């Protein structure tokens, strides 16, 4: 791979497919003594990750909609 004029590199398709690197996936560069390690950004770095799907496991969409309507007085 070659670094382009704007600092970009193209990850080969086979590697993108193998490691699930699709459009919009964030990656991070981790410096090592002998180079760089490229990793998908961990959900642990996302402060809201633990809340995703929280209500989905406890309430149905209809229950959530009813709660919102009720709380708004409609």
mmCIF file of the N, C-alpha and C atoms, coordinates in Angstrom:
data_MODEL
# 
_entry.id   MODEL 
# 
loop_
_atom_site.group_PDB 
_atom_site.id 
_atom_site.type_symbol 
_atom_site.label_atom_id 
_atom_site.label_alt_id 
_atom_site.label_comp_id 
_atom_site.label_asym_id 
_atom_site.label_entity_id 
_atom_site.label_seq_id 
_atom_site.pdbx_PDB_ins_code 
_atom_site.Cartn_x 
_atom_site.Cartn_y 
_atom_site.Cartn_z 
_atom_site.occupancy 
_atom_site.B_iso_or_equiv 
_atom_site.pdbx_formal_charge 
_atom_site.auth_seq_id 
_atom_site.auth_comp_id 
_atom_site.auth_asym_id 
_atom_site.auth_atom_id 
_atom_site.pdbx_PDB_model_num 
ATOM 1   N N  . UNK A 1 1  ? 0.840   -1.169  0.000  1.00 0.00 ? 1  UNK A N  1 
ATOM 2   C CA . UNK A 1 1  ? 0.000   0.000   0.000  1.00 0.00 ? 1  UNK A CA 1 
ATOM 3   C C  . UNK A 1 1  ? 0.889   1.237   0.000  1.00 0.00 ? 1  UNK A C  1 
ATOM 4   N N  . UNK A 1 2  ? 0.365   2.272   -0.581 1.00 0.00 ? 2  UNK A N  1 
ATOM 5   C CA . UNK A 1 2  ? 1.076   3.537   -0.640 1.00 0.00 ? 2  UNK A CA 1 
ATOM 6   C C  . UNK A 1 2  ? 0.224   4.620   -0.009 1.00 0.00 ? 2  UNK A C  1 
ATOM 7   N N  . UNK A 1 3  ? 0.848   5.485   0.771  1.00 0.00 ? 3  UNK A N  1 
ATOM 8   C CA . UNK A 1 3  ? 0.130   6.608   1.351  1.00 0.00 ? 3  UNK A CA 1 
ATOM 9   C C  . UNK A 1 3  ? -0.031  7.671   0.270  1.00 0.00 ? 3  UNK A C  1 
ATOM 10  N N  . UNK A 1 4  ? -1.272  8.110   0.075  1.00 0.00 ? 4  UNK A N  1 
ATOM 11  C CA . UNK A 1 4  ? -1.554  9.108   -0.947 1.00 0.00 ? 4  UNK A CA 1 
ATOM 12  C C  . UNK A 1 4  ? -1.219  10.513  -0.492 1.00 0.00 ? 4  UNK A C  1 
ATOM 13  N N  . UNK A 1 5  ? -1.449  11.444  -1.383 1.00 0.00 ? 5  UNK A N  1 
ATOM 14  C CA . UNK A 1 5  ? -1.135  12.850  -1.155 1.00 0.00 ? 5  UNK A CA 1 
ATOM 15  C C  . UNK A 1 5  ? -1.798  13.407  0.107  1.00 0.00 ? 5  UNK A C  1 
ATOM 16  N N  . UNK A 1 6  ? -3.024  12.985  0.387  1.00 0.00 ? 6  UNK A N  1 
ATOM 17  C CA . UNK A 1 6  ? -3.757  13.488  1.547  1.00 0.00 ? 6  UNK A CA 1 
ATOM 18  C C  . UNK A 1 6  ? -3.647  12.553  2.761  1.00 0.00 ? 6  UNK A C  1 
ATOM 19  N N  . UNK A 1 7  ? -2.678  11.640  2.742  1.00 0.00 ? 7  UNK A N  1 
ATOM 20  C CA . UNK A 1 7  ? -2.459  10.749  3.875  1.00 0.00 ? 7  UNK A CA 1 
ATOM 21  C C  . UNK A 1 7  ? -3.375  9.542   3.903  1.00 0.00 ? 7  UNK A C  1 
ATOM 22  N N  . UNK A 1 8  ? -4.027  9.252   2.796  1.00 0.00 ? 8  UNK A N  1 
ATOM 23  C CA . UNK A 1 8  ? -4.968  8.141   2.749  1.00 0.00 ? 8  UNK A CA 1 
ATOM 24  C C  . UNK A 1 8  ? -4.332  6.890   2.166  1.00 0.00 ? 8  UNK A C  1 
ATOM 25  N N  . UNK A 1 9  ? -4.831  5.740   2.634  1.00 0.00 ? 9  UNK A N  1 
ATOM 26  C CA . UNK A 1 9  ? -4.439  4.453   2.054  1.00 0.00 ? 9  UNK A CA 1 
ATOM 27  C C  . UNK A 1 9  ? -5.716  3.692   1.726  1.00 0.00 ? 9  UNK A C  1 
ATOM 28  N N  . UNK A 1 10 ? -5.633  2.807   0.766  1.00 0.00 ? 10 UNK A N  1 
ATOM 29  C CA . UNK A 1 10 ? -6.768  1.960   0.413  1.00 0.00 ? 10 UNK A CA 1 
ATOM 30  C C  . UNK A 1 10 ? -6.517  0.577   0.980  1.00 0.00 ? 10 UNK A C  1 
ATOM 31  N N  . UNK A 1 11 ? -7.462  0.128   1.810  1.00 0.00 ? 11 UNK A N  1 
ATOM 32  C CA . UNK A 1 11 ? -7.359  -1.207  2.387  1.00 0.00 ? 11 UNK A CA 1 
ATOM 33  C C  . UNK A 1 11 ? -7.919  -2.183  1.351  1.00 0.00 ? 11 UNK A C  1 
ATOM 34  N N  . UNK A 1 12 ? -7.162  -3.208  0.976  1.00 0.00 ? 12 UNK A N  1 
ATOM 35  C CA . UNK A 1 12 ? -7.637  -4.148  -0.036 1.00 0.00 ? 12 UNK A CA 1 
ATOM 36  C C  . UNK A 1 12 ? -8.993  -4.763  0.344  1.00 0.00 ? 12 UNK A C  1 
ATOM 37  N N  . UNK A 1 13 ? -9.815  -5.003  -0.665 1.00 0.00 ? 13 UNK A N  1 
ATOM 38  C CA . UNK A 1 13 ? -11.175 -5.513  -0.464 1.00 0.00 ? 13 UNK A CA 1 
ATOM 39  C C  . UNK A 1 13 ? -11.194 -6.790  0.368  1.00 0.00 ? 13 UNK A C  1 
ATOM 40  N N  . UNK A 1 14 ? -10.285 -7.704  0.109  1.00 0.00 ? 14 UNK A N  1 
ATOM 41  C CA . UNK A 1 14 ? -10.260 -8.974  0.848  1.00 0.00 ? 14 UNK A CA 1 
ATOM 42  C C  . UNK A 1 14 ? -10.082 -8.733  2.346  1.00 0.00 ? 14 UNK A C  1 
ATOM 43  N N  . UNK A 1 15 ? -9.236  -7.781  2.714  1.00 0.00 ? 15 UNK A N  1 
ATOM 44  C CA . UNK A 1 15 ? -9.024  -7.465  4.126  1.00 0.00 ? 15 UNK A CA 1 
ATOM 45  C C  . UNK A 1 15 ? -10.235 -6.752  4.717  1.00 0.00 ? 15 UNK A C  1 
ATOM 46  N N  . UNK A 1 16 ? -10.843 -5.830  3.960  1.00 0.00 ? 16 UNK A N  1 
ATOM 47  C CA . UNK A 1 16 ? -12.049 -5.139  4.449  1.00 0.00 ? 16 UNK A CA 1 
ATOM 48  C C  . UNK A 1 16 ? -13.159 -6.135  4.737  1.00 0.00 ? 16 UNK A C  1 
ATOM 49  N N  . UNK A 1 17 ? -13.353 -7.089  3.836  1.00 0.00 ? 17 UNK A N  1 
ATOM 50  C CA . UNK A 1 17 ? -14.400 -8.097  4.030  1.00 0.00 ? 17 UNK A CA 1 
ATOM 51  C C  . UNK A 1 17 ? -14.069 -9.021  5.203  1.00 0.00 ? 17 UNK A C  1 
ATOM 52  N N  . UNK A 1 18 ? -12.828 -9.442  5.294  1.00 0.00 ? 18 UNK A N  1 
ATOM 53  C CA . UNK A 1 18 ? -12.414 -10.367 6.352  1.00 0.00 ? 18 UNK A CA 1 
ATOM 54  C C  . UNK A 1 18 ? -12.585 -9.762  7.746  1.00 0.00 ? 18 UNK A C  1 
ATOM 55  N N  . UNK A 1 19 ? -12.300 -8.460  7.878  1.00 0.00 ? 19 UNK A N  1 
ATOM 56  C CA . UNK A 1 19 ? -12.330 -7.824  9.192  1.00 0.00 ? 19 UNK A CA 1 
ATOM 57  C C  . UNK A 1 19 ? -13.539 -6.907  9.404  1.00 0.00 ? 19 UNK A C  1 
ATOM 58  N N  . UNK A 1 20 ? -14.487 -6.950  8.482  1.00 0.00 ? 20 UNK A N  1 
ATOM 59  C CA . UNK A 1 20 ? -15.714 -6.184  8.655  1.00 0.00 ? 20 UNK A CA 1 
ATOM 60  C C  . UNK A 1 20 ? -15.509 -4.687  8.627  1.00 0.00 ? 20 UNK A C  1 
ATOM 61  N N  . UNK A 1 21 ? -14.650 -4.225  7.764  1.00 0.00 ? 21 UNK A N  1 
ATOM 62  C CA . UNK A 1 21 ? -14.363 -2.795  7.655  1.00 0.00 ? 21 UNK A CA 1 
ATOM 63  C C  . UNK A 1 21 ? -15.188 -2.190  6.523  1.00 0.00 ? 21 UNK A C  1 
ATOM 64  N N  . UNK A 1 22 ? -16.447 -1.920  6.805  1.00 0.00 ? 22 UNK A N  1 
ATOM 65  C CA . UNK A 1 22 ? -17.307 -1.328  5.789  1.00 0.00 ? 22 UNK A CA 1 
ATOM 66  C C  . UNK A 1 22 ? -17.354 0.183   5.967  1.00 0.00 ? 22 UNK A C  1 
ATOM 67  N N  . UNK A 1 23 ? -18.000 0.852   5.058  1.00 0.00 ? 23 UNK A N  1 
ATOM 68  C CA . UNK A 1 23 ? -18.099 2.309   5.087  1.00 0.00 ? 23 UNK A CA 1 
ATOM 69  C C  . UNK A 1 23 ? -18.672 2.765   6.427  1.00 0.00 ? 23 UNK A C  1 
ATOM 70  N N  . UNK A 1 24 ? -18.037 3.761   7.014  1.00 0.00 ? 24 UNK A N  1 
ATOM 71  C CA . UNK A 1 24 ? -18.512 4.316   8.265  1.00 0.00 ? 24 UNK A CA 1 
ATOM 72  C C  . UNK A 1 24 ? -17.909 3.701   9.519  1.00 0.00 ? 24 UNK A C  1 
ATOM 73  N N  . UNK A 1 25 ? -17.211 2.574   9.376  1.00 0.00 ? 25 UNK A N  1 
ATOM 74  C CA . UNK A 1 25 ? -16.561 1.945   10.532 1.00 0.00 ? 25 UNK A CA 1 
ATOM 75  C C  . UNK A 1 25 ? -15.351 2.795   10.914 1.00 0.00 ? 25 UNK A C  1 
ATOM 76  N N  . UNK A 1 26 ? -15.230 3.102   12.188 1.00 0.00 ? 26 UNK A N  1 
ATOM 77  C CA . UNK A 1 26 ? -14.092 3.889   12.654 1.00 0.00 ? 26 UNK A CA 1 
ATOM 78  C C  . UNK A 1 26 ? -12.939 2.957   13.001 1.00 0.00 ? 26 UNK A C  1 
ATOM 79  N N  . UNK A 1 27 ? -11.736 3.406   12.673 1.00 0.00 ? 27 UNK A N  1 
ATOM 80  C CA . UNK A 1 27 ? -10.529 2.659   13.021 1.00 0.00 ? 27 UNK A CA 1 
ATOM 81  C C  . UNK A 1 27 ? -9.622  3.563   13.839 1.00 0.00 ? 27 UNK A C  1 
ATOM 82  N N  . UNK A 1 28 ? -8.743  2.951   14.580 1.00 0.00 ? 28 UNK A N  1 
ATOM 83  C CA . UNK A 1 28 ? -7.760  3.722   15.325 1.00 0.00 ? 28 UNK A CA 1 
ATOM 84  C C  . UNK A 1 28 ? -6.372  3.155   15.048 1.00 0.00 ? 28 UNK A C  1 
ATOM 85  N N  . UNK A 1 29 ? -5.389  4.022   15.150 1.00 0.00 ? 29 UNK A N  1 
ATOM 86  C CA . UNK A 1 29 ? -4.004  3.637   14.936 1.00 0.00 ? 29 UNK A CA 1 
ATOM 87  C C  . UNK A 1 29 ? -3.316  3.599   16.290 1.00 0.00 ? 29 UNK A C  1 
ATOM 88  N N  . UNK A 1 30 ? -2.705  2.447   16.583 1.00 0.00 ? 30 UNK A N  1 
ATOM 89  C CA . UNK A 1 30 ? -2.036  2.254   17.865 1.00 0.00 ? 30 UNK A CA 1 
ATOM 90  C C  . UNK A 1 30 ? -0.534  2.151   17.596 1.00 0.00 ? 30 UNK A C  1 
ATOM 91  N N  . UNK A 1 31 ? 0.236   3.099   18.136 1.00 0.00 ? 31 UNK A N  1 
ATOM 92  C CA . UNK A 1 31 ? 1.684   3.050   17.911 1.00 0.00 ? 31 UNK A CA 1 
ATOM 93  C C  . UNK A 1 31 ? 2.328   1.895   18.674 1.00 0.00 ? 31 UNK A C  1 
ATOM 94  N N  . UNK A 1 32 ? 3.176   1.176   17.994 1.00 0.00 ? 32 UNK A N  1 
ATOM 95  C CA . UNK A 1 32 ? 3.952   0.087   18.581 1.00 0.00 ? 32 UNK A CA 1 
ATOM 96  C C  . UNK A 1 32 ? 5.432   0.394   18.377 1.00 0.00 ? 32 UNK A C  1 
ATOM 97  N N  . UNK A 1 33 ? 6.303   -0.251  19.104 1.00 0.00 ? 33 UNK A N  1 
ATOM 98  C CA . UNK A 1 33 ? 7.732   0.027   18.942 1.00 0.00 ? 33 UNK A CA 1 
ATOM 99  C C  . UNK A 1 33 ? 8.232   -0.175  17.511 1.00 0.00 ? 33 UNK A C  1 
ATOM 100 N N  . UNK A 1 34 ? 7.620   -1.125  16.794 1.00 0.00 ? 34 UNK A N  1 
ATOM 101 C CA . UNK A 1 34 ? 8.111   -1.427  15.448 1.00 0.00 ? 34 UNK A CA 1 
ATOM 102 C C  . UNK A 1 34 ? 7.126   -1.045  14.340 1.00 0.00 ? 34 UNK A C  1 
ATOM 103 N N  . UNK A 1 35 ? 6.142   -0.210  14.640 1.00 0.00 ? 35 UNK A N  1 
ATOM 104 C CA . UNK A 1 35 ? 5.205   0.202   13.592 1.00 0.00 ? 35 UNK A CA 1 
ATOM 105 C C  . UNK A 1 35 ? 3.864   0.641   14.160 1.00 0.00 ? 35 UNK A C  1 
ATOM 106 N N  . UNK A 1 36 ? 2.818   0.467   13.361 1.00 0.00 ? 36 UNK A N  1 
ATOM 107 C CA . UNK A 1 36 ? 1.465   0.838   13.756 1.00 0.00 ? 36 UNK A CA 1 
ATOM 108 C C  . UNK A 1 36 ? 0.537   -0.362  13.688 1.00 0.00 ? 36 UNK A C  1 
ATOM 109 N N  . UNK A 1 37 ? -0.416  -0.385  14.572 1.00 0.00 ? 37 UNK A N  1 
ATOM 110 C CA . UNK A 1 37 ? -1.462  -1.408  14.544 1.00 0.00 ? 37 UNK A CA 1 
ATOM 111 C C  . UNK A 1 37 ? -2.764  -0.681  14.232 1.00 0.00 ? 37 UNK A C  1 
ATOM 112 N N  . UNK A 1 38 ? -3.517  -1.184  13.252 1.00 0.00 ? 38 UNK A N  1 
ATOM 113 C CA . UNK A 1 38 ? -4.794  -0.593  12.880 1.00 0.00 ? 38 UNK A CA 1 
ATOM 114 C C  . UNK A 1 38 ? -5.900  -1.484  13.427 1.00 0.00 ? 38 UNK A C  1 
ATOM 115 N N  . UNK A 1 39 ? -6.798  -0.906  14.204 1.00 0.00 ? 39 UNK A N  1 
ATOM 116 C CA . UNK A 1 39 ? -7.892  -1.671  14.818 1.00 0.00 ? 39 UNK A CA 1 
ATOM 117 C C  . UNK A 1 39 ? -9.217  -0.960  14.602 1.00 0.00 ? 39 UNK A C  1 
ATOM 118 N N  . UNK A 1 40 ? -10.281 -1.775  14.544 1.00 0.00 ? 40 UNK A N  1 
ATOM 119 C CA . UNK A 1 40 ? -11.606 -1.170  14.576 1.00 0.00 ? 40 UNK A CA 1 
ATOM 120 C C  . UNK A 1 40 ? -11.740 -0.491  15.923 1.00 0.00 ? 40 UNK A C  1 
ATOM 121 N N  . UNK A 1 41 ? -12.344 0.680   15.925 1.00 0.00 ? 41 UNK A N  1 
ATOM 122 C CA . UNK A 1 41 ? -12.528 1.397   17.195 1.00 0.00 ? 41 UNK A CA 1 
ATOM 123 C C  . UNK A 1 41 ? -13.426 0.569   18.095 1.00 0.00 ? 41 UNK A C  1 
ATOM 124 N N  . UNK A 1 42 ? -12.995 0.374   19.298 1.00 0.00 ? 42 UNK A N  1 
ATOM 125 C CA . UNK A 1 42 ? -13.707 -0.447  20.267 1.00 0.00 ? 42 UNK A CA 1 
ATOM 126 C C  . UNK A 1 42 ? -14.965 0.247   20.760 1.00 0.00 ? 42 UNK A C  1 
ATOM 127 N N  . UNK A 1 43 ? -16.018 -0.524  20.977 1.00 0.00 ? 43 UNK A N  1 
ATOM 128 C CA . UNK A 1 43 ? -17.246 0.018   21.554 1.00 0.00 ? 43 UNK A CA 1 
ATOM 129 C C  . UNK A 1 43 ? -16.983 0.546   22.953 1.00 0.00 ? 43 UNK A C  1 
ATOM 130 N N  . UNK A 1 44 ? -15.925 0.074   23.601 1.00 0.00 ? 44 UNK A N  1 
ATOM 131 C CA . UNK A 1 44 ? -15.589 0.555   24.940 1.00 0.00 ? 44 UNK A CA 1 
ATOM 132 C C  . UNK A 1 44 ? -15.236 2.038   24.909 1.00 0.00 ? 44 UNK A C  1 
ATOM 133 N N  . UNK A 1 45 ? -14.788 2.531   23.762 1.00 0.00 ? 45 UNK A N  1 
ATOM 134 C CA . UNK A 1 45 ? -14.458 3.949   23.634 1.00 0.00 ? 45 UNK A CA 1 
ATOM 135 C C  . UNK A 1 45 ? -15.702 4.798   23.396 1.00 0.00 ? 45 UNK A C  1 
ATOM 136 N N  . UNK A 1 46 ? -16.827 4.166   23.132 1.00 0.00 ? 46 UNK A N  1 
ATOM 137 C CA . UNK A 1 46 ? -18.084 4.861   22.875 1.00 0.00 ? 46 UNK A CA 1 
ATOM 138 C C  . UNK A 1 46 ? -18.870 4.924   24.172 1.00 0.00 ? 46 UNK A C  1 
ATOM 139 N N  . UNK A 1 47 ? -18.997 6.110   24.746 1.00 0.00 ? 47 UNK A N  1 
ATOM 140 C CA . UNK A 1 47 ? -19.621 6.226   26.059 1.00 0.00 ? 47 UNK A CA 1 
ATOM 141 C C  . UNK A 1 47 ? -21.104 5.888   26.060 1.00 0.00 ? 47 UNK A C  1 
ATOM 142 N N  . UNK A 1 48 ? -21.731 5.805   24.880 1.00 0.00 ? 48 UNK A N  1 
ATOM 143 C CA . UNK A 1 48 ? -23.144 5.474   24.816 1.00 0.00 ? 48 UNK A CA 1 
ATOM 144 C C  . UNK A 1 48 ? -23.388 4.021   24.404 1.00 0.00 ? 48 UNK A C  1 
ATOM 145 N N  . UNK A 1 49 ? -22.352 3.282   24.093 1.00 0.00 ? 49 UNK A N  1 
ATOM 146 C CA . UNK A 1 49 ? -22.498 1.908   23.593 1.00 0.00 ? 49 UNK A CA 1 
ATOM 147 C C  . UNK A 1 49 ? -23.280 1.023   24.553 1.00 0.00 ? 49 UNK A C  1 
ATOM 148 N N  . UNK A 1 50 ? -23.058 1.180   25.846 1.00 0.00 ? 50 UNK A N  1 
ATOM 149 C CA . UNK A 1 50 ? -23.737 0.304   26.794 1.00 0.00 ? 50 UNK A CA 1 
ATOM 150 C C  . UNK A 1 50 ? -25.235 0.568   26.875 1.00 0.00 ? 50 UNK A C  1 
ATOM 151 N N  . UNK A 1 51 ? -25.692 1.705   26.363 1.00 0.00 ? 51 UNK A N  1 
ATOM 152 C CA . UNK A 1 51 ? -27.120 2.024   26.407 1.00 0.00 ? 51 UNK A CA 1 
ATOM 153 C C  . UNK A 1 51 ? -27.869 1.618   25.138 1.00 0.00 ? 51 UNK A C  1 
ATOM 154 N N  . UNK A 1 52 ? -27.142 1.303   24.071 1.00 0.00 ? 52 UNK A N  1 
ATOM 155 C CA . UNK A 1 52 ? -27.807 0.928   22.819 1.00 0.00 ? 52 UNK A CA 1 
ATOM 156 C C  . UNK A 1 52 ? -28.623 -0.330  23.004 1.00 0.00 ? 52 UNK A C  1 
ATOM 157 N N  . UNK A 1 53 ? -29.887 -0.264  22.616 1.00 0.00 ? 53 UNK A N  1 
ATOM 158 C CA . UNK A 1 53 ? -30.765 -1.408  22.725 1.00 0.00 ? 53 UNK A CA 1 
ATOM 159 C C  . UNK A 1 53 ? -31.319 -1.626  24.118 1.00 0.00 ? 53 UNK A C  1 
ATOM 160 N N  . UNK A 1 54 ? -31.040 -0.728  25.046 1.00 0.00 ? 54 UNK A N  1 
ATOM 161 C CA . UNK A 1 54 ? -31.474 -0.887  26.438 1.00 0.00 ? 54 UNK A CA 1 
ATOM 162 C C  . UNK A 1 54 ? -32.983 -1.044  26.540 1.00 0.00 ? 54 UNK A C  1 
ATOM 163 N N  . UNK A 1 55 ? -33.721 -0.146  25.929 1.00 0.00 ? 55 UNK A N  1 
ATOM 164 C CA . UNK A 1 55 ? -35.184 -0.220  26.012 1.00 0.00 ? 55 UNK A CA 1 
ATOM 165 C C  . UNK A 1 55 ? -35.748 -1.335  25.138 1.00 0.00 ? 55 UNK A C  1 
ATOM 166 N N  . UNK A 1 56 ? -35.069 -1.637  24.069 1.00 0.00 ? 56 UNK A N  1 
ATOM 167 C CA . UNK A 1 56 ? -35.552 -2.685  23.165 1.00 0.00 ? 56 UNK A CA 1 
ATOM 168 C C  . UNK A 1 56 ? -35.701 -4.018  23.889 1.00 0.00 ? 56 UNK A C  1 
ATOM 169 N N  . UNK A 1 57 ? -34.820 -4.268  24.844 1.00 0.00 ? 57 UNK A N  1 
ATOM 170 C CA . UNK A 1 57 ? -34.868 -5.520  25.603 1.00 0.00 ? 57 UNK A CA 1 
ATOM 171 C C  . UNK A 1 57 ? -35.973 -5.514  26.654 1.00 0.00 ? 57 UNK A C  1 
ATOM 172 N N  . UNK A 1 58 ? -36.439 -4.326  27.041 1.00 0.00 ? 58 UNK A N  1 
ATOM 173 C CA . UNK A 1 58 ? -37.396 -4.212  28.134 1.00 0.00 ? 58 UNK A CA 1 
ATOM 174 C C  . UNK A 1 58 ? -38.806 -3.836  27.683 1.00 0.00 ? 58 UNK A C  1 
ATOM 175 N N  . UNK A 1 59 ? -38.916 -3.011  26.650 1.00 0.00 ? 59 UNK A N  1 
ATOM 176 C CA . UNK A 1 59 ? -40.206 -2.531  26.167 1.00 0.00 ? 59 UNK A CA 1 
ATOM 177 C C  . UNK A 1 59 ? -40.325 -2.766  24.671 1.00 0.00 ? 59 UNK A C  1 
ATOM 178 N N  . UNK A 1 60 ? -41.557 -2.970  24.224 1.00 0.00 ? 60 UNK A N  1 
ATOM 179 C CA . UNK A 1 60 ? -41.793 -3.061  22.778 1.00 0.00 ? 60 UNK A CA 1 
ATOM 180 C C  . UNK A 1 60 ? -41.917 -1.638  22.233 1.00 0.00 ? 60 UNK A C  1 
ATOM 181 N N  . UNK A 1 61 ? -41.833 -1.517  20.928 1.00 0.00 ? 61 UNK A N  1 
ATOM 182 C CA . UNK A 1 61 ? -41.974 -0.198  20.292 1.00 0.00 ? 61 UNK A CA 1 
ATOM 183 C C  . UNK A 1 61 ? -43.321 0.421   20.637 1.00 0.00 ? 61 UNK A C  1 
ATOM 184 N N  . UNK A 1 62 ? -44.355 -0.390  20.658 1.00 0.00 ? 62 UNK A N  1 
ATOM 185 C CA . UNK A 1 62 ? -45.695 0.116   20.975 1.00 0.00 ? 62 UNK A CA 1 
ATOM 186 C C  . UNK A 1 62 ? -45.749 0.651   22.401 1.00 0.00 ? 62 UNK A C  1 
ATOM 187 N N  . UNK A 1 63 ? -45.105 -0.038  23.337 1.00 0.00 ? 63 UNK A N  1 
ATOM 188 C CA . UNK A 1 63 ? -45.085 0.421   24.725 1.00 0.00 ? 63 UNK A CA 1 
ATOM 189 C C  . UNK A 1 63 ? -44.329 1.746   24.855 1.00 0.00 ? 63 UNK A C  1 
ATOM 190 N N  . UNK A 1 64 ? -43.243 1.861   24.134 1.00 0.00 ? 64 UNK A N  1 
ATOM 191 C CA . UNK A 1 64 ? -42.458 3.098   24.164 1.00 0.00 ? 64 UNK A CA 1 
ATOM 192 C C  . UNK A 1 64 ? -43.281 4.242   23.586 1.00 0.00 ? 64 UNK A C  1 
ATOM 193 N N  . UNK A 1 65 ? -43.923 4.005   22.432 1.00 0.00 ? 65 UNK A N  1 
ATOM 194 C CA . UNK A 1 65 ? -44.753 5.041   21.805 1.00 0.00 ? 65 UNK A CA 1 
ATOM 195 C C  . UNK A 1 65 ? -45.880 5.471   22.743 1.00 0.00 ? 65 UNK A C  1 
ATOM 196 N N  . UNK A 1 66 ? -46.522 4.511   23.409 1.00 0.00 ? 66 UNK A N  1 
ATOM 197 C CA . UNK A 1 66 ? -47.609 4.825   24.341 1.00 0.00 ? 66 UNK A CA 1 
ATOM 198 C C  . UNK A 1 66 ? -47.086 5.647   25.518 1.00 0.00 ? 66 UNK A C  1 
ATOM 199 N N  . UNK A 1 67 ? -45.944 5.292   26.028 1.00 0.00 ? 67 UNK A N  1 
ATOM 200 C CA . UNK A 1 67 ? -45.349 6.034   27.144 1.00 0.00 ? 67 UNK A CA 1 
ATOM 201 C C  . UNK A 1 67 ? -45.058 7.480   26.735 1.00 0.00 ? 67 UNK A C  1 
ATOM 202 N N  . UNK A 1 68 ? -44.506 7.661   25.546 1.00 0.00 ? 68 UNK A N  1 
ATOM 203 C CA . UNK A 1 68 ? -44.187 9.018   25.075 1.00 0.00 ? 68 UNK A CA 1 
ATOM 204 C C  . UNK A 1 68 ? -45.461 9.829   24.900 1.00 0.00 ? 68 UNK A C  1 
ATOM 205 N N  . UNK A 1 69 ? -46.499 9.216   24.277 1.00 0.00 ? 69 UNK A N  1 
ATOM 206 C CA . UNK A 1 69 ? -47.773 9.929   24.110 1.00 0.00 ? 69 UNK A CA 1 
ATOM 207 C C  . UNK A 1 69 ? -48.352 10.331  25.465 1.00 0.00 ? 69 UNK A C  1 
ATOM 208 N N  . UNK A 1 70 ? -48.314 9.393   26.413 1.00 0.00 ? 70 UNK A N  1 
ATOM 209 C CA . UNK A 1 70 ? -48.858 9.646   27.754 1.00 0.00 ? 70 UNK A CA 1 
ATOM 210 C C  . UNK A 1 70 ? -48.086 10.753  28.458 1.00 0.00 ? 70 UNK A C  1 
ATOM 211 N N  . UNK A 1 71 ? -46.768 10.728  28.350 1.00 0.00 ? 71 UNK A N  1 
ATOM 212 C CA . UNK A 1 71 ? -45.945 11.737  29.040 1.00 0.00 ? 71 UNK A CA 1 
ATOM 213 C C  . UNK A 1 71 ? -46.120 13.120  28.426 1.00 0.00 ? 71 UNK A C  1 
ATOM 214 N N  . UNK A 1 72 ? -46.519 13.168  27.152 1.00 0.00 ? 72 UNK A N  1 
ATOM 215 C CA . UNK A 1 72 ? -46.765 14.457  26.493 1.00 0.00 ? 72 UNK A CA 1 
ATOM 216 C C  . UNK A 1 72 ? -48.215 14.910  26.650 1.00 0.00 ? 72 UNK A C  1 
ATOM 217 N N  . UNK A 1 73 ? -49.030 14.056  27.255 1.00 0.00 ? 73 UNK A N  1 
ATOM 218 C CA . UNK A 1 73 ? -50.437 14.411  27.487 1.00 0.00 ? 73 UNK A CA 1 
ATOM 219 C C  . UNK A 1 73 ? -51.296 14.318  26.242 1.00 0.00 ? 73 UNK A C  1 
ATOM 220 N N  . UNK A 1 74 ? -50.955 13.438  25.333 1.00 0.00 ? 74 UNK A N  1 
ATOM 221 C CA . UNK A 1 74 ? -51.735 13.282  24.088 1.00 0.00 ? 74 UNK A CA 1 
ATOM 222 C C  . UNK A 1 74 ? -52.534 12.012  24.102 1.00 0.00 ? 74 UNK A C  1 
# 
